[in-house]
């Protein structure tokens, strides 16, 4: 007898869905590439709306090309009209036009919104046009479920020098008064801060952590905000989402990727 074909029944999954509105990193270490990897690690389906395309590698950024706002809106609308987004995050927005377009797109949404105000890198490199900072403060901060600035960005948003814990708390309070429901000021690349982050939701909560000594930490900020977004899409509380995301980043730093000739990225696989 000839063997007959077998029919297998598919197992249809309906995972949570998260959207990243961010720039593309051609080197694959940060931006929407890191976001999508973090979403997948938490079993969340990731969608994207690209704001700008960077030419970069582990040694640095060589070129940035912004997409027109209409192109960004088209991506967002295509996703929204077909897929039920459970949470959204923003990354590199670059200029006033893209910030205003993003703010207008997000304003009607009632889902969790994680705003990563990509203005200055962890090493101090400016990533946002200067005149766009005010637009960021006015248009996006008031919508944030959580804002995730690094110390450089917190300085720009608060006008304070963050030279001790008290100054960090004061800066967080000032930023919180601008509208976000909660602010997470990240410790950044300075080992003197010992991996401590500050969560401010009207009250200051210092989150302790272990400092991971590695030169390969590219994409840390993008990954943290994306992991938080994924956990919120899954229904976690904000505090649980932050705790899980911080642990995810810590594990990724412990086995970061020594690729290229510069600063490699954190690892996104087999880290939980």
Residue, then its C-alpha position, 0 to 999 in steps of 0.5 A: x500500500x502506498x503511504x497516505x499523506x498526514x494532515x496535522x492540525x495547526x495550533x493557532x496562537x494569539x500572543x500579546x502584541x507590542x509596537x515599537x516606534x523607533x529608528x533602525x540600527x544597521x548594526x543590529x545592536x540597538x533601535x527597533x532591532x533590539x526592541x523586536x528581539x526583546x519582545x520575542x524573548x517575552x513571547x510578545x509579537x512585535x510590530x514596528x514603525x520606523x522613524x529613521x534609518x541609521x548607518x551604524x556599527x559597533x564603532x559608531x553612527x555614520x549617517x542618519x536619514x529621517x523618514x517623512x512623517x507621512x511615511x511613519x503615519x502610514x506604517x502606524x495606521x497599517x498596523x493599527x487597523x489590523x492588529x490589536x496593540x496591547x502596549x507601545x514604546x517609542x525610541x529615536x524620534x530625531x526631529x520635531x516633525x516626527x515627535x509631533x506625528x508620533x504624539x498625534x498617533x499615540x494620543x487616542x490610545x489607552x494602552x500602556x505607553x513607554x516613552x524612551x526619550x532618546x536624546x543623548x546616548x549613555x556615553x553622552x552623544x547627542x541623538x536628538x535635534x536640540x529644538x526638538x527637546x521642547x517638543x518632546x517635553x510638551x507633546x510626549x511626556x504627558x502621555x507616558x505611562x513610563x518615561x525612561x531617561x538616562x542621566x544625561x536625558x534627565x539632566x536635559x529634561x530637569x535642568x539639574x546636574x545629577x551629581x548625587x542621589x538627592x539631585x536625581x530624586x529632585x530631577x525625577x520629581x521635576x520630570x514627573x511634574x511634566x506629565x508622565x505617570x512614572x519616571x525611571x532614571x537609569x543609572x547609565x554607564x558610570x560604575x560609580x552609580x552601582x547599577x541603581x535606578x530610580x523609579x519615581x511615581x510621586x514617591x522615590x523608589x531606589x532600585x538596587x542592582x549589580x554592576x556588570x563590568x563589560x565594554x559591550x553594552x550597546x542597546x541596553x536602554x532600548x532593550x530595557x524599555x522594550x522589555x518593560x513594554x513587552x511585560x506590560x503587553x502581557x498584563x504585568x503591573x508596572x513594578x513587576x514589568x520593570x523588575x523583570x526587564x531589569x533582570x533581563x538586561x542584567x543577564x544580557x550584559x553578563x553574556x554580551x556579544x564581543x562582535x565587531x571592533x567597537x562596543x558590542x551589543x547585549x545578548x538576547x538569547x538563552x538569558x532567562 
